Amino acid sequence: LSAELAGDLTIAKVNIDDNPDAPGRYGVMSIPTMILFKGGQPIAKQVGAVPKGQLKAWLEGALA
């Protein structure tokens, strides 16, 4: 998805073992959790593994 949506967003992975304060700061209760940020603020959250097509639709909807 990173290549397909290049220019529209940046995808980054955060290892919670290396960043133990991140889950509490963003209300992460389970992994995987994807948080979409805009202007440095979280605007949408997707919890759990989902198929690529569903994830792409979620991202495109949130970016629209």
mmCIF file of the N, C-alpha and C atoms, coordinates in Angstrom:
data_MODEL
# 
_entry.id   MODEL 
# 
loop_
_atom_site.group_PDB 
_atom_site.id 
_atom_site.type_symbol 
_atom_site.label_atom_id 
_atom_site.label_alt_id 
_atom_site.label_comp_id 
_atom_site.label_asym_id 
_atom_site.label_entity_id 
_atom_site.label_seq_id 
_atom_site.pdbx_PDB_ins_code 
_atom_site.Cartn_x 
_atom_site.Cartn_y 
_atom_site.Cartn_z 
_atom_site.occupancy 
_atom_site.B_iso_or_equiv 
_atom_site.pdbx_formal_charge 
_atom_site.auth_seq_id 
_atom_site.auth_comp_id 
_atom_site.auth_asym_id 
_atom_site.auth_atom_id 
_atom_site.pdbx_PDB_model_num 
ATOM 1   N N  . LEU A 1 1  ? 0.821   -1.201 0.000  1.00 0.00 ? 1  LEU A N  1 
ATOM 2   C CA . LEU A 1 1  ? 0.000   0.000  0.000  1.00 0.00 ? 1  LEU A CA 1 
ATOM 3   C C  . LEU A 1 1  ? 0.859   1.256  0.000  1.00 0.00 ? 1  LEU A C  1 
ATOM 4   N N  . SER A 1 2  ? 2.007   1.172  0.607  1.00 0.00 ? 2  SER A N  1 
ATOM 5   C CA . SER A 1 2  ? 2.883   2.335  0.654  1.00 0.00 ? 2  SER A CA 1 
ATOM 6   C C  . SER A 1 2  ? 3.212   2.819  -0.751 1.00 0.00 ? 2  SER A C  1 
ATOM 7   N N  . ALA A 1 3  ? 3.519   1.891  -1.660 1.00 0.00 ? 3  ALA A N  1 
ATOM 8   C CA . ALA A 1 3  ? 3.838   2.261  -3.035 1.00 0.00 ? 3  ALA A CA 1 
ATOM 9   C C  . ALA A 1 3  ? 2.590   2.748  -3.781 1.00 0.00 ? 3  ALA A C  1 
ATOM 10  N N  . GLU A 1 4  ? 1.457   2.099  -3.559 1.00 0.00 ? 4  GLU A N  1 
ATOM 11  C CA . GLU A 1 4  ? 0.217   2.461  -4.244 1.00 0.00 ? 4  GLU A CA 1 
ATOM 12  C C  . GLU A 1 4  ? -0.286  3.846  -3.841 1.00 0.00 ? 4  GLU A C  1 
ATOM 13  N N  . LEU A 1 5  ? -0.056  4.228  -2.596 1.00 0.00 ? 5  LEU A N  1 
ATOM 14  C CA . LEU A 1 5  ? -0.554  5.510  -2.094 1.00 0.00 ? 5  LEU A CA 1 
ATOM 15  C C  . LEU A 1 5  ? 0.568   6.530  -1.897 1.00 0.00 ? 5  LEU A C  1 
ATOM 16  N N  . ALA A 1 6  ? 1.718   6.271  -2.526 1.00 0.00 ? 6  ALA A N  1 
ATOM 17  C CA . ALA A 1 6  ? 2.858   7.186  -2.409 1.00 0.00 ? 6  ALA A CA 1 
ATOM 18  C C  . ALA A 1 6  ? 2.438   8.588  -2.828 1.00 0.00 ? 6  ALA A C  1 
ATOM 19  N N  . GLY A 1 7  ? 2.877   9.559  -2.080 1.00 0.00 ? 7  GLY A N  1 
ATOM 20  C CA . GLY A 1 7  ? 2.511   10.939 -2.357 1.00 0.00 ? 7  GLY A CA 1 
ATOM 21  C C  . GLY A 1 7  ? 1.289   11.386 -1.580 1.00 0.00 ? 7  GLY A C  1 
ATOM 22  N N  . ASP A 1 8  ? 0.452   10.422 -1.170 1.00 0.00 ? 8  ASP A N  1 
ATOM 23  C CA . ASP A 1 8  ? -0.741  10.756 -0.396 1.00 0.00 ? 8  ASP A CA 1 
ATOM 24  C C  . ASP A 1 8  ? -0.519  10.574 1.095  1.00 0.00 ? 8  ASP A C  1 
ATOM 25  N N  . LEU A 1 9  ? 0.365   9.628  1.450  1.00 0.00 ? 9  LEU A N  1 
ATOM 26  C CA . LEU A 1 9  ? 0.617   9.355  2.864  1.00 0.00 ? 9  LEU A CA 1 
ATOM 27  C C  . LEU A 1 9  ? 1.952   8.670  3.041  1.00 0.00 ? 9  LEU A C  1 
ATOM 28  N N  . THR A 1 10 ? 2.424   8.642  4.270  1.00 0.00 ? 10 THR A N  1 
ATOM 29  C CA . THR A 1 10 ? 3.628   7.932  4.647  1.00 0.00 ? 10 THR A CA 1 
ATOM 30  C C  . THR A 1 10 ? 3.236   6.858  5.638  1.00 0.00 ? 10 THR A C  1 
ATOM 31  N N  . ILE A 1 11 ? 3.672   5.636  5.403  1.00 0.00 ? 11 ILE A N  1 
ATOM 32  C CA . ILE A 1 11 ? 3.385   4.536  6.324  1.00 0.00 ? 11 ILE A CA 1 
ATOM 33  C C  . ILE A 1 11 ? 4.632   4.276  7.158  1.00 0.00 ? 11 ILE A C  1 
ATOM 34  N N  . ALA A 1 12 ? 4.473   4.269  8.465  1.00 0.00 ? 12 ALA A N  1 
ATOM 35  C CA . ALA A 1 12 ? 5.580   4.020  9.387  1.00 0.00 ? 12 ALA A CA 1 
ATOM 36  C C  . ALA A 1 12 ? 5.154   2.969  10.403 1.00 0.00 ? 12 ALA A C  1 
ATOM 37  N N  . LYS A 1 13 ? 6.107   2.178  10.852 1.00 0.00 ? 13 LYS A N  1 
ATOM 38  C CA . LYS A 1 13 ? 5.853   1.127  11.835 1.00 0.00 ? 13 LYS A CA 1 
ATOM 39  C C  . LYS A 1 13 ? 6.553   1.506  13.138 1.00 0.00 ? 13 LYS A C  1 
ATOM 40  N N  . VAL A 1 14 ? 5.834   1.344  14.247 1.00 0.00 ? 14 VAL A N  1 
ATOM 41  C CA . VAL A 1 14 ? 6.401   1.630  15.563 1.00 0.00 ? 14 VAL A CA 1 
ATOM 42  C C  . VAL A 1 14 ? 6.435   0.336  16.357 1.00 0.00 ? 14 VAL A C  1 
ATOM 43  N N  . ASN A 1 15 ? 7.590   -0.032 16.836 1.00 0.00 ? 15 ASN A N  1 
ATOM 44  C CA . ASN A 1 15 ? 7.743   -1.223 17.664 1.00 0.00 ? 15 ASN A CA 1 
ATOM 45  C C  . ASN A 1 15 ? 7.442   -0.829 19.113 1.00 0.00 ? 15 ASN A C  1 
ATOM 46  N N  . ILE A 1 16 ? 6.370   -1.388 19.683 1.00 0.00 ? 16 ILE A N  1 
ATOM 47  C CA . ILE A 1 16 ? 5.988   -0.986 21.040 1.00 0.00 ? 16 ILE A CA 1 
ATOM 48  C C  . ILE A 1 16 ? 6.967   -1.479 22.098 1.00 0.00 ? 16 ILE A C  1 
ATOM 49  N N  . ASP A 1 17 ? 7.782   -2.492 21.781 1.00 0.00 ? 17 ASP A N  1 
ATOM 50  C CA . ASP A 1 17 ? 8.813   -2.913 22.719 1.00 0.00 ? 17 ASP A CA 1 
ATOM 51  C C  . ASP A 1 17 ? 9.900   -1.851 22.835 1.00 0.00 ? 17 ASP A C  1 
ATOM 52  N N  . ASP A 1 18 ? 10.189  -1.169 21.728 1.00 0.00 ? 18 ASP A N  1 
ATOM 53  C CA . ASP A 1 18 ? 11.190  -0.097 21.723 1.00 0.00 ? 18 ASP A CA 1 
ATOM 54  C C  . ASP A 1 18 ? 10.608  1.243  22.147 1.00 0.00 ? 18 ASP A C  1 
ATOM 55  N N  . ASN A 1 19 ? 9.293   1.373  22.098 1.00 0.00 ? 19 ASN A N  1 
ATOM 56  C CA . ASN A 1 19 ? 8.588   2.622  22.433 1.00 0.00 ? 19 ASN A CA 1 
ATOM 57  C C  . ASN A 1 19 ? 7.419   2.323  23.367 1.00 0.00 ? 19 ASN A C  1 
ATOM 58  N N  . PRO A 1 20 ? 7.701   1.918  24.613 1.00 0.00 ? 20 PRO A N  1 
ATOM 59  C CA . PRO A 1 20 ? 6.627   1.465  25.508 1.00 0.00 ? 20 PRO A CA 1 
ATOM 60  C C  . PRO A 1 20 ? 5.618   2.530  25.918 1.00 0.00 ? 20 PRO A C  1 
ATOM 61  N N  . ASP A 1 21 ? 5.924   3.802  25.731 1.00 0.00 ? 21 ASP A N  1 
ATOM 62  C CA . ASP A 1 21 ? 4.961   4.856  26.084 1.00 0.00 ? 21 ASP A CA 1 
ATOM 63  C C  . ASP A 1 21 ? 3.924   5.100  24.988 1.00 0.00 ? 21 ASP A C  1 
ATOM 64  N N  . ALA A 1 22 ? 4.210   4.684  23.761 1.00 0.00 ? 22 ALA A N  1 
ATOM 65  C CA . ALA A 1 22 ? 3.312   4.947  22.634 1.00 0.00 ? 22 ALA A CA 1 
ATOM 66  C C  . ALA A 1 22 ? 1.922   4.340  22.805 1.00 0.00 ? 22 ALA A C  1 
ATOM 67  N N  . PRO A 1 23 ? 1.771   3.081  23.225 1.00 0.00 ? 23 PRO A N  1 
ATOM 68  C CA . PRO A 1 23 ? 0.406   2.529  23.359 1.00 0.00 ? 23 PRO A CA 1 
ATOM 69  C C  . PRO A 1 23 ? -0.479  3.321  24.320 1.00 0.00 ? 23 PRO A C  1 
ATOM 70  N N  . GLY A 1 24 ? 0.056   3.723  25.442 1.00 0.00 ? 24 GLY A N  1 
ATOM 71  C CA . GLY A 1 24 ? -0.728  4.508  26.399 1.00 0.00 ? 24 GLY A CA 1 
ATOM 72  C C  . GLY A 1 24 ? -1.083  5.880  25.865 1.00 0.00 ? 24 GLY A C  1 
ATOM 73  N N  . ARG A 1 25 ? -0.162  6.482  25.160 1.00 0.00 ? 25 ARG A N  1 
ATOM 74  C CA . ARG A 1 25 ? -0.378  7.826  24.616 1.00 0.00 ? 25 ARG A CA 1 
ATOM 75  C C  . ARG A 1 25 ? -1.489  7.834  23.575 1.00 0.00 ? 25 ARG A C  1 
ATOM 76  N N  . TYR A 1 26 ? -1.619  6.734  22.809 1.00 0.00 ? 26 TYR A N  1 
ATOM 77  C CA . TYR A 1 26 ? -2.601  6.702  21.727 1.00 0.00 ? 26 TYR A CA 1 
ATOM 78  C C  . TYR A 1 26 ? -3.741  5.726  21.965 1.00 0.00 ? 26 TYR A C  1 
ATOM 79  N N  . GLY A 1 27 ? -3.854  5.184  23.166 1.00 0.00 ? 27 GLY A N  1 
ATOM 80  C CA . GLY A 1 27 ? -4.972  4.319  23.500 1.00 0.00 ? 27 GLY A CA 1 
ATOM 81  C C  . GLY A 1 27 ? -4.965  2.983  22.788 1.00 0.00 ? 27 GLY A C  1 
ATOM 82  N N  . VAL A 1 28 ? -3.786  2.449  22.514 1.00 0.00 ? 28 VAL A N  1 
ATOM 83  C CA . VAL A 1 28 ? -3.673  1.160  21.833 1.00 0.00 ? 28 VAL A CA 1 
ATOM 84  C C  . VAL A 1 28 ? -3.872  0.049  22.855 1.00 0.00 ? 28 VAL A C  1 
ATOM 85  N N  . MET A 1 29 ? -4.897  -0.778 22.628 1.00 0.00 ? 29 MET A N  1 
ATOM 86  C CA . MET A 1 29 ? -5.209  -1.880 23.541 1.00 0.00 ? 29 MET A CA 1 
ATOM 87  C C  . MET A 1 29 ? -4.798  -3.227 22.976 1.00 0.00 ? 29 MET A C  1 
ATOM 88  N N  . SER A 1 30 ? -4.637  -3.325 21.651 1.00 0.00 ? 30 SER A N  1 
ATOM 89  C CA . SER A 1 30 ? -4.215  -4.577 21.033 1.00 0.00 ? 30 SER A CA 1 
ATOM 90  C C  . SER A 1 30 ? -3.435  -4.269 19.763 1.00 0.00 ? 30 SER A C  1 
ATOM 91  N N  . ILE A 1 31 ? -2.669  -5.258 19.341 1.00 0.00 ? 31 ILE A N  1 
ATOM 92  C CA . ILE A 1 31 ? -1.915  -5.098 18.108 1.00 0.00 ? 31 ILE A CA 1 
ATOM 93  C C  . ILE A 1 31 ? -2.335  -6.181 17.129 1.00 0.00 ? 31 ILE A C  1 
ATOM 94  N N  . PRO A 1 32 ? -2.399  -5.875 15.870 1.00 0.00 ? 32 PRO A N  1 
ATOM 95  C CA . PRO A 1 32 ? -1.984  -4.615 15.249 1.00 0.00 ? 32 PRO A CA 1 
ATOM 96  C C  . PRO A 1 32 ? -3.049  -3.524 15.380 1.00 0.00 ? 32 PRO A C  1 
ATOM 97  N N  . THR A 1 33 ? -2.579  -2.312 15.498 1.00 0.00 ? 33 THR A N  1 
ATOM 98  C CA . THR A 1 33 ? -3.434  -1.126 15.468 1.00 0.00 ? 33 THR A CA 1 
ATOM 99  C C  . THR A 1 33 ? -2.801  -0.136 14.512 1.00 0.00 ? 33 THR A C  1 
ATOM 100 N N  . MET A 1 34 ? -3.588  0.399  13.602 1.00 0.00 ? 34 MET A N  1 
ATOM 101 C CA . MET A 1 34 ? -3.096  1.417  12.685 1.00 0.00 ? 34 MET A CA 1 
ATOM 102 C C  . MET A 1 34 ? -3.793  2.724  13.040 1.00 0.00 ? 34 MET A C  1 
ATOM 103 N N  . ILE A 1 35 ? -2.986  3.758  13.204 1.00 0.00 ? 35 ILE A N  1 
ATOM 104 C CA . ILE A 1 35 ? -3.518  5.087  13.517 1.00 0.00 ? 35 ILE A CA 1 
ATOM 105 C C  . ILE A 1 35 ? -3.131  6.016  12.384 1.00 0.00 ? 35 ILE A C  1 
ATOM 106 N N  . LEU A 1 36 ? -4.107  6.714  11.859 1.00 0.00 ? 36 LEU A N  1 
ATOM 107 C CA . LEU A 1 36 ? -3.869  7.673  10.787 1.00 0.00 ? 36 LEU A CA 1 
ATOM 108 C C  . LEU A 1 36 ? -3.761  9.066  11.399 1.00 0.00 ? 36 LEU A C  1 
ATOM 109 N N  . PHE A 1 37 ? -2.658  9.724  11.101 1.00 0.00 ? 37 PHE A N  1 
ATOM 110 C CA . PHE A 1 37 ? -2.409  11.072 11.613 1.00 0.00 ? 37 PHE A CA 1 
ATOM 111 C C  . PHE A 1 37 ? -2.517  12.075 10.479 1.00 0.00 ? 37 PHE A C  1 
ATOM 112 N N  . LYS A 1 38 ? -3.032  13.242 10.804 1.00 0.00 ? 38 LYS A N  1 
ATOM 113 C CA . LYS A 1 38 ? -3.078  14.355 9.861  1.00 0.00 ? 38 LYS A CA 1 
ATOM 114 C C  . LYS A 1 38 ? -2.702  15.605 10.639 1.00 0.00 ? 38 LYS A C  1 
ATOM 115 N N  . GLY A 1 39 ? -1.707  16.304 10.170 1.00 0.00 ? 39 GLY A N  1 
ATOM 116 C CA . GLY A 1 39 ? -1.245  17.495 10.883 1.00 0.00 ? 39 GLY A CA 1 
ATOM 117 C C  . GLY A 1 39 ? -0.720  17.166 12.266 1.00 0.00 ? 39 GLY A C  1 
ATOM 118 N N  . GLY A 1 40 ? -0.189  15.963 12.445 1.00 0.00 ? 40 GLY A N  1 
ATOM 119 C CA . GLY A 1 40 ? 0.367   15.556 13.724 1.00 0.00 ? 40 GLY A CA 1 
ATOM 120 C C  . GLY A 1 40 ? -0.650  15.051 14.731 1.00 0.00 ? 40 GLY A C  1 
ATOM 121 N N  . GLN A 1 41 ? -1.922  15.028 14.355 1.00 0.00 ? 41 GLN A N  1 
ATOM 122 C CA . GLN A 1 41 ? -2.979  14.589 15.262 1.00 0.00 ? 41 GLN A CA 1 
ATOM 123 C C  . GLN A 1 41 ? -3.637  13.314 14.735 1.00 0.00 ? 41 GLN A C  1 
ATOM 124 N N  . PRO A 1 42 ? -3.951  12.362 15.627 1.00 0.00 ? 42 PRO A N  1 
ATOM 125 C CA . PRO A 1 42 ? -4.646  11.157 15.173 1.00 0.00 ? 42 PRO A CA 1 
ATOM 126 C C  . PRO A 1 42 ? -6.069  11.496 14.732 1.00 0.00 ? 42 PRO A C  1 
ATOM 127 N N  . ILE A 1 43 ? -6.447  10.991 13.527 1.00 0.00 ? 43 ILE A N  1 
ATOM 128 C CA . ILE A 1 43 ? -7.786  11.280 13.011 1.00 0.00 ? 43 ILE A CA 1 
ATOM 129 C C  . ILE A 1 43 ? -8.617  10.022 12.798 1.00 0.00 ? 43 ILE A C  1 
ATOM 130 N N  . ALA A 1 44 ? -7.966  8.847  12.769 1.00 0.00 ? 44 ALA A N  1 
ATOM 131 C CA . ALA A 1 44 ? -8.699  7.598  12.559 1.00 0.00 ? 44 ALA A CA 1 
ATOM 132 C C  . ALA A 1 44 ? -7.868  6.443  13.096 1.00 0.00 ? 44 ALA A C  1 
ATOM 133 N N  . LYS A 1 45 ? -8.557  5.364  13.504 1.00 0.00 ? 45 LYS A N  1 
ATOM 134 C CA . LYS A 1 45 ? -7.880  4.198  14.052 1.00 0.00 ? 45 LYS A CA 1 
ATOM 135 C C  . LYS A 1 45 ? -8.512  2.930  13.507 1.00 0.00 ? 45 LYS A C  1 
ATOM 136 N N  . GLN A 1 46 ? -7.675  1.959  13.136 1.00 0.00 ? 46 GLN A N  1 
ATOM 137 C CA . GLN A 1 46 ? -8.117  0.645  12.662 1.00 0.00 ? 46 GLN A CA 1 
ATOM 138 C C  . GLN A 1 46 ? -7.447  -0.396 13.559 1.00 0.00 ? 46 GLN A C  1 
ATOM 139 N N  . VAL A 1 47 ? -8.238  -1.210 14.233 1.00 0.00 ? 47 VAL A N  1 
ATOM 140 C CA . VAL A 1 47 ? -7.705  -2.228 15.132 1.00 0.00 ? 47 VAL A CA 1 
ATOM 141 C C  . VAL A 1 47 ? -7.906  -3.602 14.526 1.00 0.00 ? 47 VAL A C  1 
ATOM 142 N N  . GLY A 1 48 ? -6.852  -4.398 14.563 1.00 0.00 ? 48 GLY A N  1 
ATOM 143 C CA . GLY A 1 48 ? -6.928  -5.760 14.063 1.00 0.00 ? 48 GLY A CA 1 
ATOM 144 C C  . GLY A 1 48 ? -6.443  -5.884 12.633 1.00 0.00 ? 48 GLY A C  1 
ATOM 145 N N  . ALA A 1 49 ? -6.109  -7.103 12.271 1.00 0.00 ? 49 ALA A N  1 
ATOM 146 C CA . ALA A 1 49 ? -5.659  -7.376 10.906 1.00 0.00 ? 49 ALA A CA 1 
ATOM 147 C C  . ALA A 1 49 ? -6.855  -7.377 9.964  1.00 0.00 ? 49 ALA A C  1 
ATOM 148 N N  . VAL A 1 50 ? -6.698  -6.732 8.829  1.00 0.00 ? 50 VAL A N  1 
ATOM 149 C CA . VAL A 1 50 ? -7.753  -6.679 7.823  1.00 0.00 ? 50 VAL A CA 1 
ATOM 150 C C  . VAL A 1 50 ? -7.129  -6.943 6.456  1.00 0.00 ? 50 VAL A C  1 
ATOM 151 N N  . PRO A 1 51 ? -7.922  -7.413 5.494  1.00 0.00 ? 51 PRO A N  1 
ATOM 152 C CA . PRO A 1 51 ? -7.407  -7.627 4.140  1.00 0.00 ? 51 PRO A CA 1 
ATOM 153 C C  . PRO A 1 51 ? -6.925  -6.315 3.514  1.00 0.00 ? 51 PRO A C  1 
ATOM 154 N N  . LYS A 1 52 ? -5.982  -6.429 2.589  1.00 0.00 ? 52 LYS A N  1 
ATOM 155 C CA . LYS A 1 52 ? -5.393  -5.264 1.934  1.00 0.00 ? 52 LYS A CA 1 
ATOM 156 C C  . LYS A 1 52 ? -6.454  -4.349 1.325  1.00 0.00 ? 52 LYS A C  1 
ATOM 157 N N  . GLY A 1 53 ? -7.428  -4.902 0.636  1.00 0.00 ? 53 GLY A N  1 
ATOM 158 C CA . GLY A 1 53 ? -8.462  -4.090 0.001  1.00 0.00 ? 53 GLY A CA 1 
ATOM 159 C C  . GLY A 1 53 ? -9.262  -3.282 1.007  1.00 0.00 ? 53 GLY A C  1 
ATOM 160 N N  . GLN A 1 54 ? -9.573  -3.889 2.130  1.00 0.00 ? 54 GLN A N  1 
ATOM 161 C CA . GLN A 1 54 ? -10.331 -3.190 3.174  1.00 0.00 ? 54 GLN A CA 1 
ATOM 162 C C  . GLN A 1 54 ? -9.475  -2.091 3.796  1.00 0.00 ? 54 GLN A C  1 
ATOM 163 N N  . LEU A 1 55 ? -8.205  -2.366 4.013  1.00 0.00 ? 55 LEU A N  1 
ATOM 164 C CA . LEU A 1 55 ? -7.306  -1.363 4.586  1.00 0.00 ? 55 LEU A CA 1 
ATOM 165 C C  . LEU A 1 55 ? -7.135  -0.191 3.629  1.00 0.00 ? 55 LEU A C  1 
ATOM 166 N N  . LYS A 1 56 ? -6.990  -0.479 2.344  1.00 0.00 ? 56 LYS A N  1 
ATOM 167 C CA . LYS A 1 56 ? -6.844  0.589  1.347  1.00 0.00 ? 56 LYS A CA 1 
ATOM 168 C C  . LYS A 1 56 ? -8.107  1.449  1.298  1.00 0.00 ? 56 LYS A C  1 
ATOM 169 N N  . ALA A 1 57 ? -9.273  0.818  1.337  1.00 0.00 ? 57 ALA A N  1 
ATOM 170 C CA . ALA A 1 57 ? -10.536 1.565  1.328  1.00 0.00 ? 57 ALA A CA 1 
ATOM 171 C C  . ALA A 1 57 ? -10.650 2.447  2.568  1.00 0.00 ? 57 ALA A C  1 
ATOM 172 N N  . TRP A 1 58 ? -10.228 1.931  3.720  1.00 0.00 ? 58 TRP A N  1 
ATOM 173 C CA . TRP A 1 58 ? -10.254 2.706  4.966  1.00 0.00 ? 58 TRP A CA 1 
ATOM 174 C C  . TRP A 1 58 ? -9.357  3.930  4.841  1.00 0.00 ? 58 TRP A C  1 
ATOM 175 N N  . LEU A 1 59 ? -8.140  3.726  4.338  1.00 0.00 ? 59 LEU A N  1 
ATOM 176 C CA . LEU A 1 59 ? -7.203  4.842  4.187  1.00 0.00 ? 59 LEU A CA 1 
ATOM 177 C C  . LEU A 1 59 ? -7.730  5.880  3.206  1.00 0.00 ? 59 LEU A C  1 
ATOM 178 N N  . GLU A 1 60 ? -8.203  5.424  2.056  1.00 0.00 ? 60 GLU A N  1 
ATOM 179 C CA . GLU A 1 60 ? -8.708  6.363  1.055  1.00 0.00 ? 60 GLU A CA 1 
ATOM 180 C C  . GLU A 1 60 ? -9.923  7.128  1.566  1.00 0.00 ? 60 GLU A C  1 
ATOM 181 N N  . GLY A 1 61 ? -10.795 6.455  2.319  1.00 0.00 ? 61 GLY A N  1 
ATOM 182 C CA . GLY A 1 61 ? -11.953 7.129  2.891  1.00 0.00 ? 61 GLY A CA 1 
ATOM 183 C C  . GLY A 1 61 ? -11.553 8.178  3.919  1.00 0.00 ? 61 GLY A C  1 
ATOM 184 N N  . ALA A 1 62 ? -10.571 7.856  4.733  1.00 0.00 ? 62 ALA A N  1 
ATOM 185 C CA . ALA A 1 62 ? -10.118 8.789  5.757  1.00 0.00 ? 62 ALA A CA 1 
ATOM 186 C C  . ALA A 1 62 ? -9.386  9.964  5.150  1.00 0.00 ? 62 ALA A C  1 
ATOM 187 N N  . LEU A 1 63 ? -8.732  9.754  4.010  1.00 0.00 ? 63 LEU A N  1 
ATOM 188 C CA . LEU A 1 63 ? -7.991  10.830 3.363  1.00 0.00 ? 63 LEU A CA 1 
ATOM 189 C C  . LEU A 1 63 ? -8.879  11.738 2.511  1.00 0.00 ? 63 LEU A C  1 
ATOM 190 N N  . ALA A 1 64 ? -10.073 11.260 2.173  1.00 0.00 ? 64 ALA A N  1 
ATOM 191 C CA . ALA A 1 64 ? -10.971 12.032 1.300  1.00 0.00 ? 64 ALA A CA 1 
ATOM 192 C C  . ALA A 1 64 ? -11.522 13.265 1.982  1.00 0.00 ? 64 ALA A C  1 
# 
